[in-house]
Amino acid sequence: MGGAEADDEAITVVRVAEPEIGANVSARLQSLLEACFPGYPDRSYFKLPPHFRYLAMTSDGDVAAQMGVEYRVIRVGDSVLRTFGVVDLCVADSERSRGLAARLLAELTELARTCGMAFIVLFADDDRLYARNGWARVANRCTWVRIHDHATLGIARQEDTGAMMVKAIGEQAWPEGDVDLLGHVF
């Protein structure tokens, strides 16, 4: 067995509802998020807490990687779609290049299939990881609720965010038309 495989065996991936995350793990999440995203707020979420997370935990209790997930219906054209939205996927520097991000995405994809979701949606400037794992960029006009520092600032509209990506879970093609996220950006 190679070194990376042996190291991966020490990583356990768990899905946990956000309210069930204790203060110790929340502090570790905050540290990871701040390390991965410079300028991240002084808390374990950016806009609002996700509904649940996938956590990749080391045997000594460190958070090696995390991915927040929101469950939401969104409107695309005339279609109302059940979706999961990916939030703040990140991997600790010391754990990168071991397939953890792809593993978290695969776990979510399987859950989405089981739950009958139509799509998984995310916003990413760098699409390499997501394209390798089945996501595609879409260029729909998008509307969302602008939130900053626990305050609603209004409604935002943009012709093409340049960052929206989707993964079809079933046979349904991504619909044409404007996207209304019915909430904030994932």
Accessible surface in RSA format (square Angstrom, percent):
REM  Atomic radii and reference values for relative SASA: ProtOr
REM  Chains: A
REM  Algorithm: Lee & Richards
REM  Probe-radius: 1.40
REM  Slices: 20
REM RES _ NUM      All-atoms   Total-Side   Main-Chain    Non-polar    All polar
REM                ABS   REL    ABS   REL    ABS   REL    ABS   REL    ABS   REL
RES MET A   1   176.04  91.2  90.43  59.8  85.61 203.8  89.63  76.2  86.40 114.5
RES GLY A   2    42.33  52.2   0.00   N/A  42.33  52.2  35.72  98.0   6.61  14.8
RES GLY A   3    54.58  67.3   0.00   N/A  54.58  67.3  39.71 109.0  14.87  33.3
RES ALA A   4    53.94  49.6  44.21  68.2   9.72  22.1  46.58  65.6   7.36  19.5
RES GLU A   5   100.51  57.7  98.17  74.3   2.34   5.6  38.39  74.2  62.13  50.7
RES ALA A   6    51.03  46.9  40.99  63.3  10.04  22.8  41.70  58.7   9.33  24.7
RES ASP A   7    63.85  44.7  57.09  56.8   6.76  16.0  10.19  24.0  53.67  53.5
RES ASP A   8    36.89  25.8  34.58  34.4   2.31   5.5  16.10  37.9  20.79  20.7
RES GLU A   9   114.37  65.7  81.36  61.6  33.01  78.6  48.78  94.4  65.59  53.5
RES ALA A  10    47.61  43.8  34.95  53.9  12.66  28.8  45.02  63.4   2.59   6.9
RES ILE A  11     9.45   5.4   3.87   2.9   5.58  13.4   3.87   2.8   5.58  15.1
RES THR A  12    76.53  54.4  74.34  75.4   2.18   5.2  47.00  63.1  29.53  44.6
RES VAL A  13    25.89  17.0   2.62   2.4  23.27  56.1   2.62   2.3  23.27  63.1
RES VAL A  14    61.44  40.4  56.68  51.3   4.76  11.5  61.44  53.4   0.00   0.0
RES ARG A  15   132.93  55.8 100.77  51.4  32.16  76.6  12.07  16.5 120.86  73.2
RES VAL A  16    29.40  19.3  26.50  24.0   2.90   7.0  29.40  25.5   0.00   0.0
RES ALA A  17    39.89  36.7  34.78  53.7   5.11  11.6  35.09  49.4   4.80  12.7
RES GLU A  18    27.40  15.7  22.70  17.2   4.69  11.2  12.59  24.3  14.81  12.1
RES PRO A  19   123.77  90.2  84.55  77.1  39.21 142.5  96.89  80.0  26.87 167.0
RES GLU A  20   128.50  73.8  97.83  74.0  30.66  73.0  41.70  80.6  86.80  70.9
RES ILE A  21    26.66  15.2   4.37   3.3  22.29  53.7   7.72   5.6  18.94  51.4
RES GLY A  22    41.59  51.3   0.00   N/A  41.59  51.3  36.64 100.5   4.95  11.1
RES ALA A  23    90.10  82.8  69.30 106.9  20.80  47.3  76.05 107.1  14.05  37.2
RES ASN A  24    98.05  67.6  88.26  85.3   9.79  23.6  38.99  93.8  59.06  57.1
RES VAL A  25    37.27  24.5  37.17  33.6   0.10   0.2  37.17  32.3   0.10   0.3
RES SER A  26    33.89  28.6  33.68  44.9   0.22   0.5  13.32  28.4  20.58  28.8
RES ALA A  27    56.13  51.6  49.78  76.8   6.35  14.4  53.62  75.5   2.51   6.7
RES ARG A  28    78.35  32.9  72.35  36.9   6.01  14.3  26.80  36.6  51.56  31.2
RES LEU A  29     0.36   0.2   0.36   0.3   0.00   0.0   0.36   0.3   0.00   0.0
RES GLN A  30    41.23  23.1  41.23  30.1   0.00   0.0   4.51   9.6  36.72  27.8
RES SER A  31    70.49  59.6  63.19  84.3   7.30  16.8  33.91  72.2  36.59  51.3
RES LEU A  32    13.05   7.3   7.88   5.6   5.17  13.0  12.51   8.8   0.54   1.5
RES LEU A  33     0.21   0.1   0.21   0.2   0.00   0.0   0.21   0.1   0.00   0.0
RES GLU A  34    68.20  39.2  56.46  42.7  11.74  28.0  21.73  42.0  46.47  37.9
RES ALA A  35    84.50  77.7  45.48  70.2  39.02  88.8  57.84  81.5  26.66  70.6
RES CYS A  36    25.68  19.4   3.85   4.3  21.83  51.3   4.18  10.6  21.49  23.2
RES PHE A  37    67.58  33.8  66.25  41.0   1.33   3.5  67.58  41.0   0.00   0.0
RES PRO A  38   127.88  93.2  98.20  89.5  29.68 107.9 104.21  86.0  23.67 147.1
RES GLY A  39    80.23  98.9   0.00   N/A  80.23  98.9  42.90 117.7  37.33  83.6
RES TYR A  40    19.06   8.9   3.86   2.2  15.20  39.6   4.21   3.2  14.85  18.3
RES PRO A  41    31.14  22.7  19.32  17.6  11.82  43.0  31.14  25.7   0.00   0.0
RES ASP A  42   122.27  85.6  96.22  95.8  26.05  61.6  37.63  88.6  84.64  84.4
RES ARG A  43    40.37  17.0  36.93  18.8   3.44   8.2  23.08  31.5  17.29  10.5
RES SER A  44    11.41   9.6   8.98  12.0   2.43   5.6   0.66   1.4  10.74  15.1
RES TYR A  45    43.00  20.1  40.85  23.2   2.15   5.6  21.45  16.1  21.55  26.6
RES PHE A  46    84.52  42.3  82.02  50.8   2.50   6.5  82.02  49.7   2.50   7.2
RES LYS A  47    55.78  27.2  53.18  32.6   2.60   6.2  32.14  28.9  23.64  25.2
RES LEU A  48    72.79  40.5  69.57  49.8   3.22   8.1  69.57  48.9   3.22   8.7
RES PRO A  49    62.31  45.4  48.66  44.4  13.65  49.6  48.66  40.2  13.65  84.9
RES PRO A  50     5.02   3.7   2.01   1.8   3.01  11.0   2.05   1.7   2.97  18.5
RES HIS A  51    99.46  54.4  87.92  61.1  11.54  29.5  61.72  63.6  37.74  43.9
RES PHE A  52    27.40  13.7  27.40  17.0   0.00   0.0  27.40  16.6   0.00   0.0
RES ARG A  53     3.58   1.5   3.58   1.8   0.00   0.0   0.00   0.0   3.58   2.2
RES TYR A  54     4.76   2.2   4.76   2.7   0.00   0.0   3.55   2.7   1.20   1.5
RES LEU A  55     6.76   3.8   6.76   4.8   0.00   0.0   6.76   4.7   0.00   0.0
RES ALA A  56     0.00   0.0   0.00   0.0   0.00   0.0   0.00   0.0   0.00   0.0
RES MET A  57    29.95  15.5  29.56  19.6   0.39   0.9  29.52  25.1   0.43   0.6
RES THR A  58    27.00  19.2  20.70  21.0   6.31  15.0  20.83  28.0   6.18   9.3
RES SER A  59   105.12  88.8  63.28  84.5  41.84  96.4  46.81  99.7  58.31  81.7
RES ASP A  60   106.84  74.8  77.20  76.8  29.64  70.1  47.54 111.9  59.30  59.1
RES GLY A  61    28.57  35.2   0.00   N/A  28.57  35.2  25.16  69.0   3.41   7.6
RES ASP A  62    68.73  48.1  68.58  68.3   0.15   0.4  16.47  38.8  52.27  52.1
RES VAL A  63    11.44   7.5   0.64   0.6  10.80  26.0   0.64   0.6  10.80  29.3
RES ALA A  64     1.77   1.6   0.00   0.0   1.77   4.0   1.77   2.5   0.00   0.0
RES ALA A  65     0.00   0.0   0.00   0.0   0.00   0.0   0.00   0.0   0.00   0.0
RES GLN A  66     0.16   0.1   0.16   0.1   0.00   0.0   0.00   0.0   0.16   0.1
RES MET A  67     0.00   0.0   0.00   0.0   0.00   0.0   0.00   0.0   0.00   0.0
RES GLY A  68     0.55   0.7   0.00   N/A   0.55   0.7   0.55   1.5   0.00   0.0
RES VAL A  69     0.00   0.0   0.00   0.0   0.00   0.0   0.00   0.0   0.00   0.0
RES GLU A  70     5.36   3.1   5.36   4.1   0.00   0.0   2.08   4.0   3.28   2.7
RES TYR A  71    95.54  44.6  87.89  50.0   7.65  19.9  69.07  51.9  26.47  32.6
RES ARG A  72    28.36  11.9  23.99  12.2   4.37  10.4  16.80  23.0  11.55   7.0
RES VAL A  73    58.38  38.4  56.24  50.9   2.14   5.1  56.24  48.9   2.14   5.8
RES ILE A  74     0.00   0.0   0.00   0.0   0.00   0.0   0.00   0.0   0.00   0.0
RES ARG A  75   104.01  43.7 104.01  53.0   0.00   0.0  28.98  39.6  75.03  45.5
RES VAL A  76     0.20   0.1   0.00   0.0   0.20   0.5   0.00   0.0   0.20   0.5
RES GLY A  77    24.05  29.7   0.00   N/A  24.05  29.7  17.00  46.7   7.05  15.8
RES ASP A  78   143.88 100.8 117.29 116.7  26.59  62.9  36.02  84.8 107.86 107.6
RES SER A  79    36.22  30.6  29.88  39.9   6.34  14.6  11.07  23.6  25.15  35.2
RES VAL A  80    86.73  57.1  57.33  51.9  29.40  70.8  57.33  49.8  29.40  79.7
RES LEU A  81     6.33   3.5   5.00   3.6   1.34   3.4   6.33   4.4   0.00   0.0
RES ARG A  82    97.87  41.1  95.77  48.8   2.10   5.0  47.86  65.4  50.01  30.3
RES THR A  83     0.00   0.0   0.00   0.0   0.00   0.0   0.00   0.0   0.00   0.0
RES PHE A  84     8.00   4.0   8.00   5.0   0.00   0.0   8.00   4.8   0.00   0.0
RES GLY A  85     0.00   0.0   0.00   N/A   0.00   0.0   0.00   0.0   0.00   0.0
RES VAL A  86     7.66   5.0   3.32   3.0   4.35  10.5   3.32   2.9   4.35  11.8
RES VAL A  87    18.64  12.3  17.55  15.9   1.09   2.6  18.59  16.2   0.06   0.2
RES ASP A  88    37.02  25.9  23.96  23.9  13.06  30.9   5.60  13.2  31.42  31.3
RES LEU A  89    20.09  11.2   2.77   2.0  17.32  43.6   2.77   1.9  17.32  46.6
RES CYS A  90     9.54   7.2   2.41   2.7   7.13  16.8   9.54  24.2   0.00   0.0
RES VAL A  91    15.58  10.2  13.34  12.1   2.24   5.4  13.34  11.6   2.24   6.1
RES ALA A  92    20.84  19.2  18.99  29.3   1.85   4.2  20.84  29.4   0.00   0.0
RES ASP A  93   113.24  79.3  91.71  91.3  21.53  50.9  36.68  86.3  76.56  76.4
RES SER A  94    86.33  72.9  60.94  81.3  25.39  58.5  57.62 122.7  28.71  40.2
RES GLU A  95    25.03  14.4  24.76  18.7   0.27   0.6   2.12   4.1  22.91  18.7
RES ARG A  96   113.58  47.7 100.04  51.0  13.54  32.2  46.32  63.3  67.26  40.8
RES SER A  97   120.89 102.2  70.45  94.0  50.43 116.2  50.81 108.2  70.07  98.2
RES ARG A  98    71.88  30.2  54.82  27.9  17.07  40.6  10.55  14.4  61.33  37.2
RES GLY A  99    44.82  55.3   0.00   N/A  44.82  55.3  32.84  90.1  11.98  26.8
RES LEU A 100     3.86   2.2   1.53   1.1   2.33   5.9   1.53   1.1   2.33   6.3
RES ALA A 101    15.47  14.2  13.97  21.6   1.50   3.4  13.97  19.7   1.50   4.0
RES ALA A 102    33.51  30.8  31.36  48.4   2.14   4.9  31.72  44.7   1.78   4.7
RES ARG A 103    84.72  35.6  78.11  39.8   6.61  15.7  41.52  56.7  43.20  26.2
RES LEU A 104     0.00   0.0   0.00   0.0   0.00   0.0   0.00   0.0   0.00   0.0
RES LEU A 105     1.00   0.6   1.00   0.7   0.00   0.0   1.00   0.7   0.00   0.0
RES ALA A 106    60.28  55.4  50.04  77.2  10.24  23.3  55.43  78.1   4.85  12.8
RES GLU A 107    73.96  42.5  67.44  51.0   6.53  15.5   8.47  16.4  65.49  53.5
RES LEU A 108     0.00   0.0   0.00   0.0   0.00   0.0   0.00   0.0   0.00   0.0
RES THR A 109     7.77   5.5   7.77   7.9   0.00   0.0   7.70  10.3   0.07   0.1
RES GLU A 110   102.00  58.6 101.16  76.5   0.85   2.0  48.94  94.7  53.06  43.3
RES LEU A 111    27.21  15.2  23.77  17.0   3.44   8.7  26.75  18.8   0.46   1.2
RES ALA A 112     0.00   0.0   0.00   0.0   0.00   0.0   0.00   0.0   0.00   0.0
RES ARG A 113   124.69  52.4 103.80  52.9  20.89  49.7  43.01  58.8  81.68  49.5
RES THR A 114   105.21  74.8  69.23  70.2  35.98  85.8  65.80  88.4  39.41  59.6
RES CYS A 115    48.87  37.0  31.49  35.1  17.38  40.8  13.99  35.4  34.88  37.6
RES GLY A 116    48.92  60.3   0.00   N/A  48.92  60.3  32.29  88.6  16.63  37.3
RES MET A 117     9.04   4.7   2.96   2.0   6.08  14.5   2.96   2.5   6.08   8.1
RES ALA A 118    18.72  17.2  10.95  16.9   7.77  17.7  18.22  25.7   0.50   1.3
RES PHE A 119     1.16   0.6   1.16   0.7   0.00   0.0   1.16   0.7   0.00   0.0
RES ILE A 120     0.00   0.0   0.00   0.0   0.00   0.0   0.00   0.0   0.00   0.0
RES VAL A 121     0.00   0.0   0.00   0.0   0.00   0.0   0.00   0.0   0.00   0.0
RES LEU A 122     2.85   1.6   2.85   2.0   0.00   0.0   2.85   2.0   0.00   0.0
RES PHE A 123    41.05  20.5  14.54   9.0  26.51  69.0  14.97   9.1  26.08  74.6
RES ALA A 124    14.07  12.9   6.28   9.7   7.79  17.7  14.07  19.8   0.00   0.0
RES ASP A 125   138.92  97.3 109.23 108.7  29.69  70.2  39.54  93.1  99.38  99.1
RES ASP A 126    74.79  52.4  61.96  61.7  12.83  30.3  44.38 104.4  30.41  30.3
RES ASP A 127    46.36  32.5  44.96  44.7   1.41   3.3   1.13   2.7  45.23  45.1
RES ARG A 128   161.44  67.8 158.00  80.5   3.44   8.2  66.63  91.1  94.81  57.5
RES LEU A 129    40.39  22.5  37.99  27.2   2.40   6.0  37.99  26.7   2.40   6.5
RES TYR A 130    26.48  12.4  26.48  15.1   0.00   0.0   7.06   5.3  19.42  23.9
RES ALA A 131    56.56  52.0  37.62  58.1  18.95  43.1  38.26  53.9  18.31  48.5
RES ARG A 132   176.51  74.1 136.93  69.8  39.58  94.2  77.45 105.8  99.06  60.0
RES ASN A 133    36.99  25.5  27.10  26.2   9.90  23.8  10.31  24.8  26.69  25.8
RES GLY A 134    47.77  58.9   0.00   N/A  47.77  58.9  29.55  81.1  18.22  40.8
RES TRP A 135     8.66   3.5   0.04   0.0   8.61  20.2   0.05   0.0   8.61  14.0
RES ALA A 136    57.58  52.9  52.63  81.2   4.96  11.3  57.58  81.1   0.00   0.0
RES ARG A 137    88.59  37.2  63.52  32.4  25.07  59.7  48.38  66.1  40.21  24.4
RES VAL A 138    22.73  15.0  12.63  11.4  10.10  24.3  18.71  16.3   4.02  10.9
RES ALA A 139    72.93  67.1  47.98  74.0  24.96  56.8  49.86  70.2  23.08  61.1
RES ASN A 140    22.17  15.3  11.19  10.8  10.98  26.4   9.28  22.3  12.88  12.5
RES ARG A 141   101.56  42.6  96.32  49.1   5.24  12.5  12.33  16.8  89.24  54.1
RES CYS A 142     0.25   0.2   0.07   0.1   0.18   0.4   0.25   0.6   0.00   0.0
RES THR A 143    24.49  17.4  24.49  24.8   0.00   0.0  12.54  16.8  11.95  18.1
RES TRP A 144    38.12  15.3  36.30  17.6   1.83   4.3  27.78  14.8  10.35  16.8
RES VAL A 145    38.94  25.6  38.15  34.5   0.79   1.9  38.15  33.1   0.79   2.1
RES ARG A 146   107.08  45.0 104.00  53.0   3.08   7.3  21.61  29.5  85.47  51.8
RES ILE A 147    20.70  11.8  16.83  12.5   3.87   9.3  16.83  12.1   3.87  10.5
RES HIS A 148   111.35  60.9 109.17  75.9   2.17   5.6  72.40  74.6  38.94  45.3
RES ASP A 149    93.27  65.3  77.96  77.6  15.31  36.2  13.93  32.8  79.34  79.1
RES HIS A 150   108.59  59.4  74.43  51.7  34.17  87.4  64.87  66.9  43.72  50.9
RES ALA A 151    48.47  44.6  41.09  63.4   7.39  16.8  48.28  68.0   0.19   0.5
RES THR A 152    99.77  71.0  68.90  69.9  30.87  73.6  41.17  55.3  58.60  88.6
RES LEU A 153    90.00  50.1  59.43  42.5  30.56  76.8  64.78  45.5  25.22  67.9
RES GLY A 154    27.50  33.9   0.00   N/A  27.50  33.9  26.99  74.1   0.52   1.2
RES ILE A 155    96.24  54.8  68.76  51.2  27.48  66.2  68.76  49.5  27.48  74.6
RES ALA A 156    13.77  12.7   9.46  14.6   4.31   9.8  13.77  19.4   0.00   0.0
RES ARG A 157   168.68  70.8 135.57  69.1  33.11  78.8  44.77  61.2 123.91  75.1
RES GLN A 158    82.51  46.1  77.23  56.4   5.28  12.6  25.84  55.0  56.66  43.0
RES GLU A 159   122.65  70.4 115.33  87.3   7.32  17.4  65.25 126.2  57.40  46.9
RES ASP A 160    62.38  43.7  49.84  49.6  12.54  29.7  20.10  47.3  42.28  42.2
RES THR A 161    30.82  21.9  10.35  10.5  20.47  48.8  10.10  13.6  20.72  31.3
RES GLY A 162    46.64  57.5   0.00   N/A  46.64  57.5  31.20  85.6  15.44  34.6
RES ALA A 163    14.55  13.4  14.22  21.9   0.33   0.7  14.22  20.0   0.33   0.9
RES MET A 164     2.60   1.3   2.57   1.7   0.03   0.1   2.02   1.7   0.58   0.8
RES MET A 165     1.53   0.8   1.53   1.0   0.00   0.0   1.53   1.3   0.00   0.0
RES VAL A 166     9.34   6.1   7.38   6.7   1.96   4.7   7.38   6.4   1.96   5.3
RES LYS A 167    32.09  15.7  31.73  19.5   0.35   0.8  15.17  13.7  16.91  18.0
RES ALA A 168    46.17  42.4  27.70  42.7  18.47  42.0  27.70  39.0  18.47  48.9
RES ILE A 169    16.86   9.6   4.97   3.7  11.89  28.7   5.07   3.7  11.79  32.0
RES GLY A 170    47.10  58.1   0.00   N/A  47.10  58.1  32.91  90.3  14.19  31.8
RES GLU A 171   180.33 103.5 148.33 112.2  32.00  76.2  71.30 137.9 109.03  89.0
RES GLN A 172    83.22  46.5  68.93  50.4  14.29  34.0  42.29  90.0  40.94  31.0
RES ALA A 173    81.72  75.1  64.01  98.8  17.71  40.3  72.48 102.1   9.24  24.5
RES TRP A 174    45.85  18.4  24.85  12.0  20.99  49.3  24.85  13.3  20.99  34.1
RES PRO A 175    22.56  16.4  11.28  10.3  11.28  41.0  21.58  17.8   0.98   6.1
RES GLU A 176   161.96  93.0 143.97 108.9  17.98  42.8  60.84 117.7 101.11  82.6
RES GLY A 177    36.37  44.8   0.00   N/A  36.37  44.8  27.78  76.2   8.59  19.2
RES ASP A 178    67.10  47.0  61.40  61.1   5.70  13.5  24.99  58.8  42.11  42.0
RES VAL A 179     0.75   0.5   0.00   0.0   0.75   1.8   0.12   0.1   0.63   1.7
RES ASP A 180    50.22  35.2  49.96  49.7   0.27   0.6  11.01  25.9  39.21  39.1
RES LEU A 181     0.00   0.0   0.00   0.0   0.00   0.0   0.00   0.0   0.00   0.0
RES LEU A 182    94.22  52.5  63.17  45.2  31.04  78.0  72.92  51.2  21.30  57.3
RES GLY A 183    14.54  17.9   0.00   N/A  14.54  17.9  14.07  38.6   0.47   1.1
RES HIS A 184    13.89   7.6  13.48   9.4   0.40   1.0   7.91   8.2   5.97   7.0
RES VAL A 185    41.81  27.5  35.73  32.3   6.08  14.6  35.73  31.0   6.08  16.5
RES PHE A 186    21.74  10.9   0.00   0.0  21.74  56.6   6.27   3.8  15.47  44.3
END  Absolute sums over single chains surface
CHAIN  1 A     9431.1       7089.0       2342.2       5028.1       4403.0
END  Absolute sums over all chains
TOTAL          9431.1       7089.0       2342.2       5028.1       4403.0
